[in-house]
Amino acid sequence: MRMLRVLAFLAAFVIGACAPTSAIAPQSPTTSGAPQFPVTVRDDAGRTVTFAAPPQRIVSLTPGHTETLYALGAGPRVLVTDKFSDYPAENQPKAKLTTYPKPNLEELVSLQPDLVLVLVEGDDFLRQMDDRHIPTLRLFPKTFEAALHDIELVGDVIGAHDRARQITADMGTRSQAVRAKTQSAKSVPVFYELDGSDPTKPFAAGPSGFFGDLVPLAGGTNVFADLARPSGQVSTEQVVARDPEIIILGDADLPYMPQTPEMVKARPGWGQITAVRTGRVYPLSSSLLERPGPRLIEGLEQLAKLLHPELFK
């Protein structure tokens, strides 16, 4: 096995296991007030899906959407989730499904779900689900604000409109407080590492995913903002040349080859990087940075404090 990380999150968009999300922006299902069923929404793949009633048999194939469902009060309606949905603790008995290299279609069909939530599954998978008349939403937001929209979209679909707006209002207020503190600060060059299990070719966050969008919101400049995809594999030479002042280890809590500041310091050639020389290599939980759910705001707040500690004394 090359790395366990691909089992959980990155495989689909860093090594081409699925098509990228559609360029079509999702639209809000309603303009004001709680929607009446039937409800029609458009997901982040540009697909429209109609729900005649609030789903009662829900499957989540990604931890972030699992967290959203529980935060919205739909935990009792969740039948089963992917194996990596470890939060909240009450879901752990349901965290059973293997999603790599792809979900087991027959297993999903046998569950007879009336809603399946996915993050990165490809167009072929979505077509197969459509052919079997299993309502499926692919929700991969490209920005923090889009993550809030997707929480509201799920709330509308499951009949939790008001609760969803309470969650996103709180997240929005807290993100504005972060921006108010950081917008006038000097932007800090940041290397955000998603997976360093091959330390000579780590995966870096790019600019076009909700997790990469956290860097500028927190007052940083992503040194790999020129990546064409939400993430990509880069070389040691590239990292050294771009000389980040801060390195964020989103891979510090991986189940396979988690990275530490000490391990980064010991990488050949990395000792000349400013972040390494000054000791500004910080582990930060991927569960807060890389799940588009209610705890994403905690990831933004913690990231901002690491980038600009002087602003959060």
C-alpha positions in Angstrom: 0.0 0.0 0.0 1.3 3.4 -1.0 -0.6 5.3 1.6 -3.8 5.0 3.6 -4.7 8.6 3.0 -6.3 7.7 -0.4 -8.8 5.6 1.5 -10.3 8.5 3.3 -10.3 11.6 1.2 -7.6 12.6 -1.3 -7.6 9.8 -3.8 -10.4 10.9 -5.9 -9.1 14.3 -6.8 -5.3 14.0 -6.4 -4.8 10.9 -8.5 -7.7 11.1 -10.8 -10.1 8.5 -9.3 -13.0 10.7 -10.2 -13.9 13.6 -12.4 -13.6 17.1 -10.9 -16.6 18.8 -9.6 -18.7 20.8 -12.0 -17.9 24.5 -12.6 -21.6 25.2 -12.2 -22.1 26.9 -8.9 -24.8 25.4 -6.6 -28.0 27.3 -6.2 -30.0 27.9 -3.0 -33.2 25.8 -3.1 -35.2 28.7 -1.7 -34.9 32.4 -1.5 -36.5 32.7 2.0 -38.3 30.6 4.5 -38.4 26.8 4.9 -39.0 25.0 1.6 -42.1 22.9 1.1 -41.9 19.4 -0.2 -41.3 18.3 -2.8 -37.9 20.0 -2.7 -35.6 20.3 -5.7 -31.9 21.1 -5.1 -28.8 21.3 -7.3 -25.6 19.7 -6.0 -22.0 20.6 -6.6 -21.9 18.4 -9.7 -24.6 20.6 -11.3 -27.2 17.9 -11.0 -30.8 18.5 -9.9 -32.4 16.1 -7.5 -36.0 16.2 -6.2 -37.2 14.9 -2.9 -40.9 14.2 -2.4 -40.5 14.0 1.4 -37.7 14.3 4.0 -35.4 11.2 3.6 -35.6 8.6 6.3 -32.9 6.2 5.2 -29.7 8.1 4.8 -26.2 6.9 3.9 -23.1 9.2 4.2 -19.9 8.2 2.4 -17.7 11.0 3.9 -17.0 12.2 7.4 -17.9 15.8 6.9 -21.4 15.1 5.6 -21.8 12.6 8.5 -21.0 15.4 11.0 -23.5 17.7 9.2 -26.3 15.2 9.4 -25.8 14.7 13.2 -25.5 18.4 13.8 -28.9 18.8 12.0 -30.5 16.2 14.2 -30.7 13.5 11.6 -28.5 11.0 13.3 -31.4 8.5 14.0 -32.1 8.5 10.2 -28.5 7.6 9.3 -28.3 3.9 8.4 -24.6 3.5 7.9 -21.6 5.6 6.9 -18.0 5.2 5.6 -15.5 3.8 8.0 -13.8 7.1 8.5 -16.8 8.9 10.0 -15.5 8.9 13.5 -17.4 12.0 14.8 -19.6 12.3 16.6 -18.9 9.2 18.8 -22.5 8.0 18.5 -22.0 7.2 14.8 -19.1 4.8 15.4 -21.3 1.7 15.4 -22.5 2.8 11.9 -19.1 3.5 10.4 -18.8 0.4 8.4 -18.6 1.1 4.6 -15.4 0.8 2.6 -15.3 3.4 -0.1 -11.8 2.7 -1.6 -11.2 2.2 -4.5 -14.9 2.7 -4.9 -18.1 2.1 -2.9 -19.8 -1.3 -3.1 -22.8 -0.5 -5.3 -24.6 -3.7 -4.5 -24.2 -3.1 -0.8 -25.6 0.4 -1.2 -28.6 -0.8 -3.2 -29.4 -3.4 -0.6 -29.7 -0.7 2.1 -32.5 0.9 0.1 -31.5 4.5 1.0 -33.6 7.5 0.1 -30.5 9.8 0.3 -26.8 9.2 -0.2 -24.3 12.0 0.4 -20.9 11.8 -1.2 -17.9 14.2 -1.5 -15.7 13.0 -4.3 -17.3 10.0 -6.0 -17.1 10.3 -9.7 -19.7 10.8 -12.5 -19.8 7.0 -13.3 -20.9 6.3 -9.7 -23.5 9.1 -9.8 -24.9 7.7 -13.1 -25.1 4.2 -11.6 -27.0 5.6 -8.6 -29.4 7.5 -10.9 -30.0 4.4 -12.9 -31.1 2.7 -9.7 -33.3 5.6 -8.6 -31.3 6.2 -5.5 -31.2 10.0 -4.7 -27.6 11.0 -4.4 -26.0 14.4 -3.8 -22.3 15.1 -4.5 -21.4 18.0 -2.3 -17.8 19.2 -2.7 -17.7 23.0 -1.9 -14.9 25.0 -3.4 -14.9 27.7 -0.7 -15.8 28.2 3.0 -18.9 30.1 2.0 -19.9 27.3 -0.3 -19.5 24.8 2.6 -22.1 26.9 4.5 -24.4 26.7 1.5 -24.1 23.0 1.4 -25.0 22.6 5.0 -28.1 24.7 4.3 -28.9 22.5 1.3 -28.7 19.4 3.3 -30.9 21.0 5.9 -33.5 21.8 3.3 -33.4 18.3 1.9 -33.9 16.6 5.3 -36.4 19.0 6.7 -34.1 20.8 9.1 -34.1 24.3 7.4 -34.1 26.3 10.6 -31.4 24.3 12.4 -29.2 24.5 9.3 -29.5 28.3 9.3 -28.6 28.5 12.9 -25.4 26.5 12.3 -24.4 28.5 9.3 -25.2 31.8 11.0 -22.9 31.0 13.8 -20.2 29.8 11.4 -20.6 33.0 9.4 -20.4 35.2 12.5 -17.2 33.5 13.7 -15.6 33.6 10.3 -16.3 37.3 10.0 -14.6 37.8 13.4 -11.5 36.0 12.1 -11.5 38.1 8.9 -11.9 41.3 10.9 -8.7 40.5 12.8 -6.6 39.2 9.9 -7.6 41.3 6.9 -5.2 44.2 7.8 -2.4 41.9 8.9 0.6 41.1 6.7 -0.2 37.9 4.7 2.1 35.0 5.6 3.4 32.5 3.0 2.0 29.1 3.9 2.6 25.6 2.8 -0.4 23.4 3.7 0.5 19.8 3.5 -2.3 17.3 3.1 -0.2 14.1 2.9 3.6 13.7 3.4 3.7 9.9 3.5 6.1 10.3 0.6 8.1 13.2 2.0 9.9 13.9 -1.3 6.6 14.4 -3.0 4.0 15.6 -0.5 0.5 16.5 -1.5 -0.2 20.2 -1.1 -3.5 22.1 -0.8 -4.4 24.2 -3.8 -6.8 27.1 -4.1 -9.9 25.5 -5.4 -11.2 23.5 -2.5 -12.9 24.5 0.8 -9.8 23.5 2.8 -7.4 25.6 0.7 -9.8 28.5 1.0 -9.1 28.6 4.7 -5.5 29.8 4.2 -6.4 33.3 2.8 -9.3 33.6 5.2 -6.9 33.1 8.1 -4.5 35.7 6.8 -2.1 33.6 4.8 -0.9 33.2 1.2 -0.9 29.7 -0.1 2.5 29.1 -1.8 0.9 26.6 -4.1 -2.1 28.8 -5.1 -1.2 28.1 -8.7 -2.2 24.4 -8.5 -4.9 23.6 -11.1 -6.8 21.3 -8.8 -7.9 21.3 -5.1 -4.7 19.5 -4.3 -1.6 18.2 -6.1 1.7 16.4 -5.5 4.7 18.7 -5.4 8.4 18.2 -5.0 10.9 19.1 -2.2 12.6 21.4 -4.7 9.4 23.3 -5.2 8.7 23.7 -1.5 12.2 24.9 -0.9 12.1 27.4 -3.7 8.8 28.9 -2.5 10.2 29.1 1.0 7.0 29.2 3.2 7.2 31.0 6.5 4.7 28.6 8.0 4.0 24.9 7.3 0.7 23.5 8.3 0.6 19.7 8.7 -2.9 18.6 7.9 -1.5 15.1 7.9 -0.4 15.0 11.6 -3.2 12.7 12.6 -3.4 10.3 9.7 -3.7 6.6 10.5 -0.7 5.8 8.2 2.6 7.6 8.5 1.4 10.7 10.3 3.8 13.6 10.1 5.4 15.6 12.9 7.4 18.8 12.9 10.5 16.8 13.9 10.0 14.5 10.8 9.7 17.6 8.6 12.9 19.1 10.0 14.7 15.8 9.2 13.7 15.8 5.6 16.7 16.2 3.3 16.9 19.8 2.1 14.0 21.1 4.2 16.3 22.6 6.8 16.8 25.7 4.7 13.1 26.6 4.5 12.2 29.6 6.7 9.3 27.8 8.5 11.7 25.0 9.5 14.5 27.3 10.5 12.2 29.4 12.7 10.2 26.4 14.2 6.9 27.4 12.6 5.8 23.9 11.5 2.5 23.2 13.1 0.3 20.1 13.2 -3.4 20.8 12.9 -6.1 18.1 12.8 -7.4 17.2 9.4 -10.8 16.5 10.9 -11.1 20.3 11.4 -9.5 21.4 8.1 -10.7 18.8 5.6 -14.3 18.1 6.5 -16.9 20.5 5.0 -19.1 20.3 8.1 -19.9 22.4 11.2 -16.4 22.0 12.7 -14.8 23.7 9.7 -15.1 27.0 11.5 -12.9 25.5 14.4 -10.3 24.7 11.8 -10.3 28.3 10.4 -10.0 29.8 13.9 -7.2 27.5 14.9 -5.4 28.2 11.6 -5.7 31.9 12.0 -4.2 31.7 15.5 -1.2 29.8 14.2 -0.7 32.3 11.4 -1.2 35.4 13.5 -0.8 34.6 17.1 -0.2 38.3 17.9 -3.8 39.0 16.9 -5.4 36.5 19.2 -3.8 37.1 22.6 
